[in-house]
Amino acid sequence: MPENESLIYDAKTASRWQPLSDRMDGGQMPNDMFGDIQDSFYLLCGKVWRRWKRFGVDPSQLFDAALNDPKNALPDLIKRVSYDGSAQLLRDVAAELPEADMEELMRRFFNAAWEDAEGQLQLNRRDEARSPEFIEQVNEMLNRIVTSLLNNPSRFPNRPSRNEPPPDLDLMLGQNLL
């Protein structure tokens, strides 16, 4: 797997999604293989984070510049990461942001990255990918990523274990602590 992957489609990342797409073409349902889809998305995003750091740019710097200095600092950082496609995606998402808000920037960035993955997996032509269960799994994954990154944008979170479902935060917050 090439280390210079991007969150947006190109020939380098197409191979990551092709085996999953082939499995769906063979009859597997997206719901049944969501764990593998999630693993690939987390792996891809983690590689992007490591790539930015290898170029000497902390991901938190990119997000901060996209939010607070998109005209000066962000272009310099994008240049430092060799015009990485994911950094350019961040720039494009930030340009469409109506207000300066880190959470909204991150949500839009990962939604755009997921939209690209959806396209590569050709989920738009698969009725089962529009099921409420699949959409809920995707939304939970994206929320988990954004929530974790809001605490520490420098470190991309590990994917959750497949052995245990993610905790139901609404249920946990409603529990009596005494």
N, C-alpha and C positions, 0 to 999 in steps of 0.2 A: 504494500500500500504506500503510495508516494506521500512523503511528509508535507509536500507543498500543496495540500488540498485546500479548497475553498468551500464555503457554505453555498456558493452559487454554482450553477451547472457549468461544467466544462468537461472535456474528454477525460481529465484526470479523475473526476469524481463520479463519472457515469458508471464506471466499473463497480463502485461500492454498492450501488442500488440495483444493478442489473440482476444479480442472483436472486434478490428478493422479489423483483418484478417477475422474473421467470417462474418462481414458486407460485406466485399468485396466478400467473397465466396457466399453470398446471393444476389449478383448482383450490389451492390453499386460500383460506379467508384471511383478510388483513387483521381481523380481530385475533385469530389464532396465532398469528406470527408477529403481533405487536411487540413482544419482547425483543425479537430480532431487529425489528425496525427501530425501536428505541435504542438498542445497543449501537446500531450504526449511526444514529443521529448524535448520541453522546460522544462516540468515538471521533466522529468528524469534527464536532465542535471543540472537543479537547485538543485535537491536532491543530486546529486554527489558533487556539489560545497558546499552545507551545510554540507554534511558528512565530507568532507576534513576539513572544518573549525571546526567541532565538535571535531576532533582529534588534533586540534591545528595547522593545516597546512593551510596557506592561499594558494588558488589556484595559485596566482602569484608566490609564492615560488616554487611550483612544475614546472610551465612552465619555470621559470628562471633557475632552476637546470637542467631541461631536456635539455635546450639550452646551458648552460654555464658550468655545472659541472655534466655530466651524469654518471661519474665513481664514484664520492664520495658522493656528496650531494643528488643526486636523489635517490640512493638506501636507504639512511637513511630516507628520506621523505616518500618513499613508505612503509618502515617498520612502520613509525609513523602513517600512515593511514591504518594500518593492512593489508597491501598487497592488497589494493583495486584494483579491476580489471581495473577500469578506469585509475588509476595511472600507472598501468602496461602497459595499452594500450598507454599512453603518452610516457612511456619509449621506447616501441617498435617503435612508430612512430618517435621519436627523433633519434633513432639509425639508421634509414634509411634516415635521412635528410642529403643531400649532403653539405649544408652550414648552418651556424648558422644564422637563420632568424626567428624572433618571429612570423611574419605573416604567413610564410609558415608552421611553426610548428603547429600553431593553425588550419590552413586550413586542413592540413593532419590529425590532430587529430579528427576534427569534421567530415571530410569525412569518416574516419574509423568508427567513432561512427554511422554515418548515414548508412554506408554499413551494419553494424550489424542490425540496425533497419529494413533495406530493407530485410535482410534475414529472420528476425522474422516475418515480414509482408508478406513474400513470394512474394515480388513484382517482382522478376525475372520471375515468371511464369504468370504474368498478363500483357498482351499486352498493356492495357490502361495505365499502370504505366510507360511505355517507351514513352509516348506521349511527344512532345516538351513542352506542357503547364505544365505538371506535373514536368518534369525535371527542367523547369525554376523556378517553385515555390520552389522546393527543393533548387536549387542553390541560390535563393534570400534569403531563410531562413538561409542557412549556411553562406552566405556573411554577412547578418545582424548580426548574432551572432559573427562572427570573428571581424567585424568592431567595434562592441560595446566593445568586450573584449580587443581589442588592446588599447582602451582608459582606461580601468579599468579591468584588469584580475581578480581582487578579487571579483567582483560582476557580477554574471551571469545576463544577461539582461532579462527583462520581455518580454513575447511574445507580438507581435504587436496586436492591437485591430482588431477584425474581422470586425468591423463596417466601418473602413476606410482602403483602400489598402495602403501599404507602399508607402511613397513618392518616386517619380521617381527622383533620385538624378541627373541623366544626364540632365533631363529637368530643375531642379532647378539650377544646376550649369551654365546652358546656359542662364538663365534669366538676363536681365539687372537690375542692382541694383539701378539705378537712376530713 
